[in-house]
Amino acid sequence: MKRLFSFAVGVCLLLGQSAHADQIPGSTARVAAWQLAAYDNNKGKFSHCAMSTPYRSGITMYFSVSANYTWRVGWSHAAWHFAKGQGVDLSLFVDDAGPFNLRAEAATENLALAELPAKGAVFDLMRKGYRMSVRAQGNAYAFNLDGTYAALTELLACVERYTAVAAAAPPQPAPMVPPAAPALVATQKTGVTAEQRLEATKVVANILAQGDMTGFHIMSAREIADLKNDYLSRSDVAWRAEGVLGTLRVISSKISASALNSAIIGDDAKDCSGQFASGSTPDEKSPNVLRLFTACVVGGKVTEARYTLVPAGDGTSYLFTTIGQADSAKPSDRTAKVETILRQAVYEVMKQ
């Protein structure tokens, strides 16, 4: 058993964001048949939480959720012999749901890992399901999912705990970013589940992976805490590039588009101590998408926020915000360009 656990820990490292992840002391837990632990990046920064369980077939299955709520599933068997980096197409079923067509990649000759779809519903299927079936390379594999509800729930709780610890760490020097951001009290983060945040983060990751969205990265809880900005702290996902910030908020279906429009303009106007401007424009591709902007000029600097509200298809909407600052005497159109690129990427990823 000790040898098996050591092997599982070694494979779990491969599920994380860093090739040099270390298990965090005191983080191990046993939930039903699953062994769970948290890992850092060997520099004291939280990386991910992962869990594993062996089956009688000799296969060990793994799940991992990273600090930015992306998640993976993996399988290993001592008799498998993959070429490193080899791609494996597979179809995954949970009870009567599926197929979910995934592309796994061999991390070692015995281990294949797959990114899971950016859907909280898929996470819930695996958490609440009774049986998982996987078809790959002409073979079929079956996995009993007993205990996954408690284990995957604890896996999310593990990430929540360690990202909270990271956010509370002593601040480091903050990067140069626009000093002001909209208040938007009406959409303060309330009632957003870890599953919804996981799905939203996957959507943002897919958007930033689009060809024209270069130079951006999703901010960690530590980076957000360093900036000490309420709007960023209340956002569900935040990302940045030089001179530009972006956020995503999950908006309840109880908030109408017109109420949200009024709240955004009202809150931003209240937060502006200088000259204020705002407006909205119809979206040329989708009548379901709301677009608006606000601008505040103070001390020769203009801070501009551009908003795009997109239906998420699950009764909620995603509010994307792009924030930038420029010299009012030499206005920059960078924020507008980034917002245009982002909207195009949203169409591709969310099929709006």
N, C-alpha and C positions, 0 to 999 in steps of 0.2 A: 504494500500500500504506500509506503514512503517513497519508493521508486516511482510509482504511478503518479503520486502527487507532484513530485519534482518534475516529472515530464510534463504534467499539465501546466504547471507554473511557467516552464520554459516556453511552451506553445502560447500561453496567454500573453507573454511579452510580445509575440509577433502580431497579436491582434491590436496592439496599441499604436499611437501616433509616433512613438520614438523607438528606434532600434536599441536604445540603451535604457529601457525602462527598468525600474527596480520596484519590487513589491514594497508597499508602505507598511512599516511595522505596526502590528495591532489591527490591521484591516481585514484579516481573514475571517471568514464566516462560513458556516455550513447551513444551507437552506434546502431541506428535503435531501435529494441525492446530489445537489449541486454544491461545488466548492467555489467560493467567491473571494476575490481580493481586489484591492485598489493598487494602482501603480503610479509612480512619478517618472519624470524624464531623466533621472539620475542627476538632476540639478535642483532638486527640491520643489519642482513645479508639477502639479497634478497632471497626469496624462489620461488615464482611463480606469474604468472598473471592468473586470472580466470574470466570467464564471465557466465552469466546465463540469461534465459528468461522463463517465465511461458507460458503455453498453455491453451486453453479453456478446455481441457480434465482434467485439474488439475495437469498434469505432468509438472515439471520444468526440463529443460535440461541444462547441464553445460559442458563447455570445460575448460581445464586448460593446460597451457604450463609452464614447470618448468624452473629453471635457467640453467639447462643443456639440454634444448630443448626436453625433453621427454614430451609426451602429453597424456591426458586422456579425455574421455567423460563420462558423468554420467546423471542419471535420478532419480528423486524423485517424490513420490506421497504420500499424507497423508494416503491413504487407504491401501498402501502396508504394508505387515508384513513379513519381512525377519528375519531369524536368523542371528545374527552378524557373518560375515565371510562366509555366505552361498554363494556357487558358482552358477552362473546363466549362462547357455550357450545361446547365442543369435546370430542371423543372421541379419546383417545390410546391407541395400541397399541404394544407392544414385542414384536417377533417375533410369536409366537402368543398372547401374553398381552394381555388387555384385553377390552372397552374400559374405560379409566379416564376417567370423565366429570368434566371440570374446568370451572371458570368462570374465564375469563381477563378481564382488565380492561385497557382501552387506557390506557397511561401517556402516550403521545403519539399523533399521528395515524398514525405508522408502526410503533408498538411495542405488543404485547400481552403481559401477564405473567400467570402463573397460579401459585397456591399448589399445591404438590404434596401428595399424601396423606401422612398421618402413618404411613407404613409403611416400615421399613427394607428390606423385600422389594422395594418399588417402586424404591428407590434402586439396589439390586443389579440389578434388571432392566435399568435404564437403563445401569448401569455395564458389565454383561456382555452386553447385547443387541447384535444386529447391525444392526437396522433399526427405526426409529421411524416410525409412520404417524400423521398427525393429520388429523382431519376436522372442518372448521369452516365454517359459513355456506355449505354446499353444495359446498365445495371439499375436495380431498384433497391432502395434502402428504406426501412421503416423505423421510426423512433417514437417511443412512448413519451408523452409530454407531461406525465405526472409531476407535480411540484413546480412546473414552470411559472404558474401564476405568482406564487410566493417568491420564487427565485428572481424572476425578471422584475417584479415590483421592488425587491430589495436592491437589484442592480441599479435601477433608476435612483433609488434613495441614496445609494452609495455615491453616485455622481453628484447628486444634489448636495450631499454633505461636504464633499471635498471641493466642489466649486465654491461653496459658501466659505470654506476655510481659506481658499485662494483669494477670494474677494476681500477678506478681512486682514490679509497680510499687510505689513508695512509698505506704504506706497513708495514707488521708485519715480525718478524724474519722468514727467509725462511728455509724450510727443507733441509736436506743434500741430494743433487742431483749432478749428474755429472756436472761440471762447464762449459763444452764445449758442443756445439751441432752444427750440420751442418747448413751452411748458406742456401743452396739450393735456390738461388735467382730466378731460373727459375720457381719455383712453389710458389712464394709468393701469398698469398690469394687475389685473385681479382675476382670479379663477382660471388662469391658464395652467393646464396640466403639464406634467413632464412629458407626456406623450405628444401633446400639441407642440411643445417647444422642440422636441426631437424632430418632428416632421417639418416644422418651420426652418430649423437649422439645415436640414437636408436640402430643402428647396433653395435656401440662400447659397449653400455650397454648390449646387448644380448651376445656379445663375452665375455665380462668380467664376465657374469653370468655363463659361462661354468664351469664345475666342476674343471678343472685344473688351471683356471685363478684365483687363490686366492690371497688375500692381495692387490688387485688393487682397485683404485677408480678414477672416472672421476673428473678431477680438475675443480674447479670453476674459474670464471673470476678473482676473487680476488687472488687465489693461483697462477694463471699464471702471474698476474701482479707483485706479490711479487718476482718472480724469475728473472724478468727483462731480459728475454731471447727473442730475436727477433724471433727465429724459433718457439718457443712455442706460442708466441703472434700471429703469422701468421698462425698457424695451426687451423683447424676447430674444432678439438676435441683433448684434451690432458688428459692423465691419468698417474698415478704413483704408484709405490710401493717402498719399501726400495731399494735404489741404482739403480733403473731402471725407466726410463721415456718412455712413449709411446705417439705417436701422430697419427692423421689421417688427411690427406688433400684430399679435393675433387679436382681432376685434370681434366682439360678440355680435351675433345676429340681432340682438335686441337694440343695437345702436343703428339708427337709420343713416343713410348716406347724407341726407340733408342736415341731420343733427350733428353728424361728424364734421361736415363742412363748416357749420357755424361754430362748433367748438374749436376747431383748428384755428380759424381766422380770429375768433375772439380771444383765445388764449395767447396766440402769438402777438396780437396787437397790444394786449395788456402787458406782455413781457418786454415790449419794445419801448425804450425810453427816448427814442429819436423819431425820425421820419419813417412812417410805415406804409407799405403798399401790399396789396393782395389781389388775387384773381383766380379764375378757374377757366379751363379750356376743355372742350369736348375731346374725347379720345377718338382718333381717326380710324381705329381698328375695331374697337369694341364698345358698344353703348353701356356695357356693364361695368366699365372701368371709370373711376372718378379721378380727375387730375386737378390739382390746384397748387398755388405757390404763395409764399409770403416773403417779404423782404423788409429788413430793418436797417436803417442807416444811422450810425452813431459814431461821432468822432472821425469822420472821413472813411469809415469802414462799413461795407454793406454785408450783412449776413443773410444769406438766402436759403430758404428751405423749400424743397419741391416734394410733393406728396403724390403717391399713386395708390389708390384703393382698389384691390382686386378680389373678387369672390374666390374663396378657397375650395368651394364645392362640398363642404361638410357642415354648412350652416354658419360658418364663420367667414371673415374676410381678412386679407393680409394688407396692412398699411405699410407701404414702403416709403421711407423718408430719405432724401439726400440733402445734406447740409454742407454749405461751403461759405467761404468768406473771401472778399476781394477789396481792393482799394476802390472807393467810389469814384475817384477821379480817373481811374483806369480799370473800368469794370471788366471782369473776366466771365466768359461764358462756359467755364469748365463745369460748374454745377449742372447747368442745363444739358451739356453734352453727356455727362455721366448719367443723368436722369433718362435721357433718350436711349442710351445704350442699355441701361437697366430695364427699361420698359420693353425693349425689343427682346432682351433675354427672358423676361417674364413671359412674353408670348410663347417663346420656344419651350420653356420649362413647364409652365402651368396651362399651356394650350388655350389661352384666352384670345 
